[in-house]
Amino acid sequence: MAQFDIHQTVTNSIIATLEAGEAGQWTCPWHRRGGGLPRNALTGKAYRGINTLSLWVGAQAAGYSDDRWATYRQWGELGAQVRKGEKSTLVVFWKDLGKDEEDRPRFVARASYAFNASQVEGAPEAGEPLPPSEWVIPEVFEGFVDRTNATIIRGGEMACYIPSQDLIRIPSQSRFPEAHGYASTMLHELVHWSGAKGRLDRDLSGRFKTQAYAAEELIAELGSAFLCAELGLEATPHPTHASYLASWLTLLRSDPKAIFTAASAASRAASYLTALQSQMAEAA
């Protein structure tokens, strides 16, 4: 019997959704209208990194609109019962193996299995659903951007982060067909900005070598989606997403751990940008 490979299993599910996009049916799970980050129904904590992505993939495949997930046992603790025959979605936790001979921490990936609230009888009430989007950017967004203190030049034809000048260029909001497209793109560029020297020092050349550029674009796309979910925005594809789709598929097919690394880096970037909010508020 073949050994179960957590990394390959999660990667395969994500590749399947990207392949649908390559065929012209763009159903990328992080381009979402409504909803937030998937959360554990028992603890209330948001899932992070690869688990955010894995649960979004599972929700999209099954058509779940509820953001709450929990293991079979956790639903039982909440007085709920997973319906017979329901299929679980893989989540990953990291088991601490202690230190190695050089006193470095060691962790190993272990599989766990979560069920959505839509698969459960007797789940607690979720509260009032979010109202339908009117494609208006919440006021909190511009404040979020301003508090990063990034240098941003608005206007022109393209969105990009220029490392040599440490600045972001982005077209004016009126150039975007949808307001949330503008917001998603701004957050995408801010994730790039977060990786510069003196911030997160995100150097992917050692890990990904010739595929480092594609990996960085994937990190920016995921980081933008994570931040959109936190801010109540609707993540939409970055203008360059179609051109990177083939390179992302090549990356994931050749390296089953690549999406774990990218999702972890994206979560770290989102946390960094979110932490700047309180730092700037305290300095004011």
C-alpha positions in Angstrom: 0.0 0.0 0.0 1.4 3.4 -1.0 2.4 5.8 1.8 0.0 8.7 2.3 1.7 12.0 1.3 0.1 15.0 2.9 2.0 17.5 0.8 1.1 15.7 -2.5 -2.6 15.3 -1.5 -3.1 19.0 -0.7 -1.1 20.0 -3.8 -3.1 17.8 -6.1 -6.4 19.4 -4.9 -5.0 22.8 -5.6 -3.6 21.8 -9.0 -7.0 20.5 -10.0 -8.6 24.0 -9.5 -5.7 25.7 -11.3 -6.1 23.3 -14.2 -9.7 24.3 -14.5 -8.5 27.9 -14.8 -6.0 26.8 -17.5 -8.9 25.3 -19.4 -10.7 28.7 -19.4 -13.0 28.0 -16.5 -11.4 30.3 -13.9 -12.5 28.9 -10.5 -9.4 29.8 -8.4 -10.5 29.3 -4.8 -8.9 32.4 -3.4 -10.9 34.7 -5.8 -13.9 34.8 -3.6 -17.1 36.9 -3.4 -18.0 37.3 0.2 -17.1 35.3 3.3 -14.0 35.5 5.4 -11.1 33.3 6.5 -12.1 29.8 7.4 -12.4 29.5 11.2 -12.4 26.7 13.7 -16.0 26.4 15.0 -14.8 25.4 18.5 -11.9 27.8 19.1 -13.0 30.6 16.9 -9.4 30.9 15.5 -8.8 31.5 11.8 -7.0 28.8 10.0 -3.7 30.0 8.5 -1.3 29.2 5.7 -1.9 26.0 3.7 -5.1 25.2 5.7 -6.7 28.5 4.6 -6.2 27.4 1.0 -7.1 23.8 1.6 -10.4 24.7 3.2 -11.2 27.3 0.5 -10.6 24.6 -2.1 -12.9 22.2 -0.2 -15.6 24.8 0.2 -15.6 25.7 -3.4 -15.7 22.1 -4.6 -18.7 21.3 -2.4 -20.5 24.7 -2.6 -20.2 25.5 1.1 -20.9 29.1 2.1 -20.2 28.8 5.8 -16.7 29.7 7.0 -16.8 27.4 10.1 -14.9 24.1 10.2 -14.0 21.6 12.9 -13.0 18.0 13.3 -15.6 15.3 14.0 -14.7 15.3 17.7 -14.8 19.1 18.0 -18.3 19.2 16.4 -19.3 16.7 19.1 -18.0 19.0 21.8 -20.3 21.7 20.4 -23.3 19.3 20.6 -23.4 18.8 16.9 -23.3 15.7 14.7 -21.6 15.3 11.4 -24.1 13.7 9.0 -23.5 10.1 7.9 -21.6 9.8 4.6 -20.2 13.4 4.6 -16.7 13.7 3.2 -14.0 15.5 5.2 -11.5 18.0 4.0 -7.8 17.6 4.8 -6.1 20.1 7.2 -2.5 19.9 8.4 -1.1 20.4 11.8 2.6 20.4 12.8 3.8 18.0 15.4 6.8 19.2 17.5 9.6 16.6 17.5 11.9 18.6 19.8 15.3 19.8 18.9 17.9 18.2 16.6 21.6 17.8 17.4 22.2 21.4 16.4 19.5 22.6 18.8 17.1 23.5 15.9 13.4 22.8 16.3 12.0 19.9 14.3 8.4 19.6 13.1 6.6 17.1 11.0 3.3 17.5 9.1 0.4 15.4 10.3 -3.1 15.1 8.7 -6.3 16.0 10.4 -9.8 16.1 8.9 -12.3 18.9 9.1 -16.0 19.1 8.3 -17.9 22.3 7.3 -20.8 23.5 9.3 -23.0 22.8 6.3 -22.2 19.1 6.8 -23.4 19.0 10.4 -26.7 18.6 12.2 -27.2 20.9 15.3 -24.4 23.3 14.5 -24.6 26.6 16.5 -26.2 29.5 14.8 -23.7 31.4 12.7 -25.2 34.8 13.3 -26.4 37.3 10.7 -24.9 36.6 7.2 -22.9 39.3 5.5 -25.0 41.5 3.3 -24.6 41.1 -0.5 -21.6 43.1 -1.8 -22.3 46.4 -3.4 -18.8 46.6 -4.7 -17.9 49.5 -2.4 -14.6 49.5 -0.6 -15.1 49.7 3.2 -13.6 52.9 4.7 -11.2 50.7 6.7 -9.3 49.8 3.5 -7.7 53.1 2.8 -6.7 53.5 6.4 -5.1 50.1 6.3 -3.1 51.1 3.2 -2.0 54.5 4.7 -0.9 52.9 8.0 1.6 50.7 6.2 3.5 53.9 5.4 4.5 52.4 2.0 5.4 54.9 -0.8 2.6 54.6 -3.4 2.3 56.5 -6.7 -1.2 56.4 -8.1 -1.8 56.8 -11.8 -0.4 55.3 -15.0 -1.2 52.1 -16.8 0.2 49.3 -14.6 0.4 48.0 -11.1 3.8 47.0 -9.8 6.2 47.1 -6.9 9.7 48.5 -7.9 12.3 47.1 -5.4 15.1 49.4 -6.6 13.0 52.4 -5.6 11.0 50.7 -2.8 7.7 52.1 -4.2 4.4 50.9 -5.5 2.8 52.1 -8.6 -0.9 51.5 -9.2 -3.4 52.9 -11.7 -6.2 55.2 -10.3 -9.2 53.4 -8.9 -11.3 54.6 -11.8 -9.2 52.5 -14.2 -10.4 49.3 -12.5 -13.8 47.7 -13.7 -14.6 46.9 -10.0 -13.7 48.7 -6.8 -12.6 45.4 -5.2 -10.3 44.7 -8.1 -8.4 47.9 -7.2 -8.3 46.8 -3.5 -7.1 43.3 -4.3 -4.4 44.7 -6.6 -3.2 47.2 -4.0 -2.9 44.4 -1.4 -1.1 42.2 -3.9 1.6 44.9 -4.3 1.8 45.5 -0.6 2.6 41.9 -0.1 5.5 42.3 -2.6 6.5 45.4 -0.6 6.5 43.5 2.7 9.2 41.1 1.4 11.9 43.8 0.9 15.1 43.9 2.9 14.5 45.5 6.3 11.0 44.1 6.4 10.5 40.3 5.9 13.7 39.9 3.8 11.9 37.3 1.6 14.6 35.8 -0.6 13.2 32.8 -2.5 16.2 32.2 -4.8 17.6 29.5 -2.6 14.3 27.6 -2.1 12.9 28.0 -5.6 15.9 28.9 -7.8 14.8 29.7 -11.4 11.1 29.5 -10.3 11.5 32.2 -7.6 9.7 34.9 -9.5 6.6 32.6 -10.1 6.7 31.7 -6.4 6.8 35.4 -5.3 3.8 36.2 -7.5 1.9 33.2 -6.0 2.7 34.5 -2.5 1.5 38.0 -3.4 -1.7 36.6 -4.9 -2.4 34.4 -1.8 -1.4 37.1 0.6 -3.8 39.5 -1.1 -6.6 37.0 -0.8 -5.9 36.4 2.9 -6.0 40.1 3.6 -9.2 40.6 1.6 -10.9 38.0 3.7 -9.7 39.7 6.9 -10.9 43.1 5.7 -14.3 42.0 4.4 -13.2 42.6 0.8 -13.9 40.4 -2.2 -10.7 39.0 -3.7 -10.5 39.3 -7.4 -7.7 38.1 -9.8 -4.7 40.3 -10.1 -4.4 41.7 -13.7 -1.4 39.4 -14.3 -2.9 36.2 -12.9 -3.6 34.5 -16.2 0.0 35.0 -17.4 1.3 33.3 -14.2 -1.1 30.4 -14.2 1.1 28.1 -16.3 4.2 28.9 -14.2 2.3 28.2 -11.0 1.2 24.8 -12.3 4.7 24.0 -13.4 5.9 24.9 -9.9 3.3 22.9 -8.0 3.7 19.8 -10.3 7.4 19.7 -9.8 7.5 20.4 -6.0 4.6 19.2 -3.8 5.8 21.3 -0.9 5.9 24.5 -2.8 2.3 25.5 -2.1 3.0 25.0 1.7 6.0 27.3 1.5 4.0 29.9 -0.5 1.0 29.8 1.7 3.1 30.1 4.8 5.0 33.1 3.4 1.7 34.7 2.3 0.3 34.3 5.9 3.5 35.8 7.3 3.2 38.8 4.9 -0.5 39.3 5.8 0.3 39.2 9.5 3.2 41.6 9.0 1.0 44.2 7.2 -1.7 43.7 9.8 0.8 44.3 12.7 1.8 47.6 11.1 -1.7 48.9 11.8 -1.3 48.8 15.6 2.3 50.0 15.4 1.3 53.1 13.4 -1.6 53.7 15.7 0.6 53.6 18.8 3.2 56.0 17.2 0.5 58.5 16.3 
